[in-house]
Amino acid sequence: MEDLLGEAVVALGLLSAFLLVLGIGGLIADYVFPHIPFIERFLDSLPDWEDED
């Protein structure tokens, strides 16, 4: 039983590290990338997003 719990703790640690990397990447994509000139020009050239209701 302790072996299973140890493996679960390791898996939880790896999953939390992966989700932390994804979260930091999302923050960088939202707040840093739009301030870089050539990425800002690319984002402005994209068509507007339209939701279909």
The 8 nearest C-alpha neighbors of each residue, nearest first, counted from 0:
[[1, 3, 2, 4, 5, 6, 7, 8],
 [2, 0, 4, 3, 5, 6, 7, 8],
 [1, 3, 5, 0, 4, 6, 7, 8],
 [4, 2, 6, 0, 5, 1, 7, 8],
 [3, 5, 7, 1, 2, 6, 8, 0],
 [6, 4, 2, 8, 7, 3, 1, 9],
 [5, 7, 9, 3, 8, 4, 10, 2],
 [6, 8, 4, 10, 5, 9, 11, 3],
 [9, 7, 11, 5, 6, 10, 12, 4],
 [8, 10, 12, 6, 11, 7, 13, 5],
 [11, 9, 7, 13, 12, 8, 14, 6],
 [12, 10, 8, 14, 9, 13, 7, 15],
 [13, 11, 9, 15, 10, 14, 8, 16],
 [12, 14, 16, 10, 11, 15, 17, 9],
 [15, 13, 11, 17, 16, 12, 10, 18],
 [14, 16, 18, 12, 17, 13, 11, 19],
 [17, 15, 19, 13, 14, 18, 12, 20],
 [18, 16, 14, 20, 15, 19, 13, 21],
 [17, 19, 21, 15, 20, 16, 22, 14],
 [18, 20, 16, 22, 21, 17, 15, 23],
 [21, 19, 17, 23, 18, 22, 24, 16],
 [22, 20, 18, 24, 19, 23, 25, 17],
 [23, 21, 19, 25, 24, 20, 18, 26],
 [22, 24, 26, 20, 25, 21, 19, 27],
 [25, 23, 21, 27, 22, 26, 20, 28],
 [26, 24, 28, 22, 23, 27, 29, 21],
 [25, 27, 29, 23, 28, 24, 30, 22],
 [26, 28, 31, 24, 25, 30, 29, 23],
 [27, 29, 25, 32, 26, 30, 31, 24],
 [30, 28, 26, 27, 25, 31, 32, 33],
 [29, 31, 27, 28, 26, 32, 33, 34],
 [32, 30, 27, 34, 33, 28, 29, 35],
 [31, 33, 28, 34, 35, 30, 38, 27],
 [34, 32, 39, 35, 31, 38, 30, 29],
 [35, 33, 32, 31, 36, 39, 30, 38],
 [34, 36, 32, 38, 33, 37, 39, 31],
 [37, 35, 39, 38, 34, 40, 33, 32],
 [38, 36, 40, 39, 35, 41, 42, 34],
 [39, 37, 41, 40, 36, 35, 42, 33],
 [38, 40, 33, 36, 42, 37, 41, 35],
 [41, 39, 43, 37, 38, 42, 44, 36],
 [40, 42, 38, 44, 39, 43, 37, 45],
 [41, 43, 39, 44, 45, 40, 38, 33],
 [44, 42, 40, 41, 45, 39, 46, 38],
 [43, 45, 41, 42, 40, 46, 39, 47],
 [44, 46, 42, 43, 47, 41, 48, 40],
 [47, 45, 48, 44, 43, 42, 49, 41],
 [48, 46, 49, 45, 43, 44, 50, 42],
 [47, 49, 46, 50, 45, 51, 42, 43],
 [50, 48, 47, 51, 46, 52, 45, 43],
 [51, 49, 52, 48, 47, 46, 45, 42],
 [50, 52, 49, 48, 47, 46, 45, 44],
 [51, 50, 49, 48, 47, 46, 45, 42]]
